[in-house]
């Protein structure tokens, strides 16, 4: 391979920042990346015992903190801590999000604002912060946005949530274009998990989703983390894409 071709490759991420990494899919991503030998920084509004345990077991490869993703100043401080502890960040997983449990006509104005700020505005700010620092250090990097099939298929009770995930899908495509190949920017859109964030659908609607899913079950974190790892670690030409992991439920 020529030197010219080599300069076009985006290397695997070696220091990855994961927002919302304390439980569920976020914790599964952190654990999987650690198993792959990656240095990982993770924050959430509350650091769970599970995340604290990982930090204690891997003190040289894990840095965690209690940070609200909507607090840009706190996020900036955490990023600086990560760079001091683990080295320059060259990978970002935007996973932090809040759900919704109300029909749009019944959703309070403050709740709409909170959902948009947490799920759309905050990750855009965090992405800009991390990209600026990567570019300033001459690094190539990788960004993975965790979105949702709600961005592509309508579900009652999730209007504001769906709007934010659709916004992140659109931002993924535009940012991939904007960065011109210096960084790989992709999104992973999981189907519904059996979790508190899917409880708004109720058992009847969840049963309907399972029945129309060819694989016959709701999405599991273990089915999503290999895709995230691939986008952060494997040499691919995948850029600006939204990869759906839902067992074909949304087709």
C-alpha positions in Angstrom: 0.0 0.0 0.0 1.4 3.4 -0.9 2.2 6.2 1.6 -0.6 8.3 0.0 -3.2 5.6 0.7 -1.9 5.2 4.2 -2.5 8.9 5.0 -6.2 8.4 4.1 -6.7 5.7 6.8 -8.4 6.5 10.1 -6.7 4.4 12.7 -8.6 2.5 15.4 -9.6 4.5 18.4 -7.4 3.9 21.4 -8.9 6.3 23.9 -12.7 6.4 23.8 -15.1 8.7 25.7 -18.5 7.2 26.4 -21.3 9.4 27.6 -24.1 7.8 29.6 -21.7 4.9 30.4 -23.0 3.9 33.8 -25.8 1.3 33.0 -27.5 -0.5 30.2 -26.1 -0.2 26.7 -23.5 2.4 27.8 -22.1 0.1 30.5 -22.0 -2.7 28.0 -20.1 -0.6 25.5 -17.6 0.4 28.2 -17.1 -3.2 29.2 -16.7 -4.4 25.7 -14.1 -1.8 24.7 -12.1 -2.6 27.8 -12.1 -6.2 26.8 -10.8 -5.1 23.4 -7.8 -3.4 25.1 -9.1 0.2 24.7 -8.6 2.9 27.3 -12.1 4.2 28.2 -13.5 7.3 29.9 -17.1 7.2 30.9 -19.4 9.6 32.6 -23.0 9.8 33.6 -25.1 11.9 36.0 -24.6 9.1 38.6 -21.7 6.7 38.7 -23.1 3.3 39.4 -21.4 0.6 41.5 -20.9 -1.4 38.3 -18.9 1.5 36.6 -17.0 2.1 39.8 -16.0 -1.6 39.9 -14.6 -1.4 36.4 -12.6 1.7 37.3 -11.2 -0.1 40.3 -10.3 -3.2 38.3 -8.6 -1.2 35.5 -7.1 2.0 37.2 -4.7 2.6 34.3 -7.3 2.2 31.5 -10.5 3.6 32.9 -11.5 7.1 34.1 -15.0 7.8 35.3 -16.9 10.8 36.6 -20.3 12.1 37.6 -21.2 14.6 34.9 -24.5 15.8 33.5 -24.1 15.8 29.7 -26.0 19.1 29.6 -23.4 20.8 31.7 -20.8 21.9 29.1 -18.4 23.3 31.6 -18.3 20.1 33.6 -17.9 18.1 30.3 -15.0 20.3 29.3 -13.3 19.7 32.7 -13.9 15.9 32.4 -12.3 15.9 28.9 -9.2 17.6 30.3 -9.0 15.0 33.1 -9.3 12.2 30.6 -6.4 13.6 28.5 -4.2 13.9 31.5 -5.1 10.4 32.8 -5.4 8.3 29.6 -4.1 10.4 26.7 -5.7 12.3 23.8 -9.2 11.2 23.0 -9.6 9.8 19.5 -13.0 8.2 19.8 -16.4 9.3 21.1 -19.7 7.4 21.7 -22.6 9.7 22.3 -24.9 7.5 24.3 -26.4 9.6 27.1 -30.1 10.2 26.6 -33.4 10.6 28.4 -36.6 8.9 27.4 -40.2 10.1 27.1 -43.4 8.6 28.5 -46.2 10.9 27.3 -48.3 11.7 24.3 -47.1 14.9 22.6 -50.3 16.8 23.5 -49.7 16.0 27.2 -45.9 16.6 27.3 -45.0 19.7 29.3 -43.0 22.4 27.7 -40.2 22.0 30.2 -40.0 18.2 29.4 -39.7 18.9 25.7 -36.9 21.3 26.3 -35.2 18.8 28.6 -35.4 16.0 26.1 -34.0 18.2 23.3 -31.2 19.6 25.4 -30.1 16.2 26.7 -30.5 14.1 23.5 -29.6 16.6 20.8 -28.1 19.9 22.0 -25.7 18.3 24.5 -24.2 15.6 22.2 -23.7 18.2 19.5 -21.8 20.4 22.0 -19.8 17.4 23.3 -18.9 16.3 19.7 -17.8 19.8 18.8 -15.6 19.9 21.9 -13.9 16.5 21.2 -13.5 17.2 17.5 -11.9 20.6 18.1 -9.3 19.0 20.4 -8.6 16.1 18.0 -8.1 18.5 15.1 -5.9 20.7 17.3 -3.7 17.7 18.0 -3.6 16.6 14.4 -5.5 13.4 15.2 -7.9 11.4 13.1 -10.7 9.9 15.1 -14.1 8.2 15.1 -17.5 9.3 16.3 -20.4 6.9 17.0 -23.8 8.3 17.8 -26.3 6.0 19.5 -29.7 6.9 18.0 -32.9 4.8 17.7 -35.3 3.2 15.2 -37.7 5.8 16.6 -35.9 8.2 14.2 -37.1 6.1 11.2 -40.4 4.7 12.3 -43.2 6.4 14.2 -44.2 5.3 17.7 -46.9 7.1 19.8 -45.7 8.7 23.1 -42.2 9.3 21.7 -42.5 12.4 19.5 -39.9 14.6 21.2 -37.6 11.7 21.7 -37.9 10.6 18.1 -37.2 14.2 16.9 -33.9 14.3 18.8 -32.8 10.9 17.5 -33.7 11.9 13.9 -31.7 15.1 14.5 -28.6 13.0 15.5 -29.0 10.8 12.4 -29.0 13.9 10.2 -26.1 15.4 12.1 -24.1 12.1 11.6 -24.5 12.4 7.8 -23.6 16.1 7.7 -20.6 15.8 10.0 -19.2 12.9 8.0 -19.3 15.2 4.9 -18.0 18.2 6.8 -14.9 16.4 8.1 -14.0 15.1 4.7 -12.7 11.7 5.8 -10.4 12.9 8.5 -12.8 11.3 11.0 -15.3 8.5 10.6 -18.8 9.5 11.8 -21.5 6.9 12.1 -24.7 6.2 14.1 -26.0 2.9 15.5 -29.8 2.8 15.8 -30.9 0.0 18.1 -34.4 -1.4 18.3 -36.3 -1.4 21.6 -34.6 -2.8 24.6 -36.5 -4.4 27.5 -35.7 -1.5 29.7 -37.2 1.5 31.5 -36.8 3.6 28.3 -39.2 1.3 26.4 -41.7 1.0 29.3 -43.7 3.9 27.7 -44.9 1.5 25.0 -46.5 -0.9 27.4 -46.6 -4.7 27.2 -49.2 -4.8 24.4 -47.2 -2.7 22.0 -43.9 -4.4 23.0 -45.5 -7.8 22.3 -46.6 -6.5 18.9 -43.0 -5.4 18.1 -41.7 -8.8 19.1 -44.3 -10.6 16.9 -43.4 -8.6 13.8 -39.6 -9.0 14.4 -38.3 -11.8 12.3 -35.7 -12.8 14.9 -38.5 -13.0 17.5 -37.1 -10.9 20.4 -36.4 -7.3 21.5 -32.9 -5.9 21.0 -30.2 -6.9 23.5 -27.1 -4.8 24.3 -24.9 -7.7 23.5 -26.2 -7.5 19.9 -25.3 -3.8 19.6 -21.8 -3.6 21.2 -20.0 -5.5 18.4 -21.3 -2.9 15.9 -20.1 0.0 18.0 -16.7 -1.8 18.5 -16.4 -2.3 14.7 -17.0 1.3 14.0 -14.4 2.4 16.5 -11.8 -0.3 16.0 -12.0 -2.0 12.6 -10.6 -0.7 9.3 -13.7 0.0 7.3 -14.9 2.5 4.7 -18.2 3.0 6.6 -18.8 6.7 7.1 -21.9 8.8 7.5 -24.2 5.8 7.9 -26.9 4.8 10.3 -26.7 1.1 11.1 -30.0 -0.4 12.4 -29.8 -3.3 14.9 -33.4 -4.4 15.5 -33.8 -7.9 14.0 -35.6 -6.3 11.0 -38.5 -5.1 13.2 -38.6 -1.8 11.4 -38.7 -3.1 7.9 
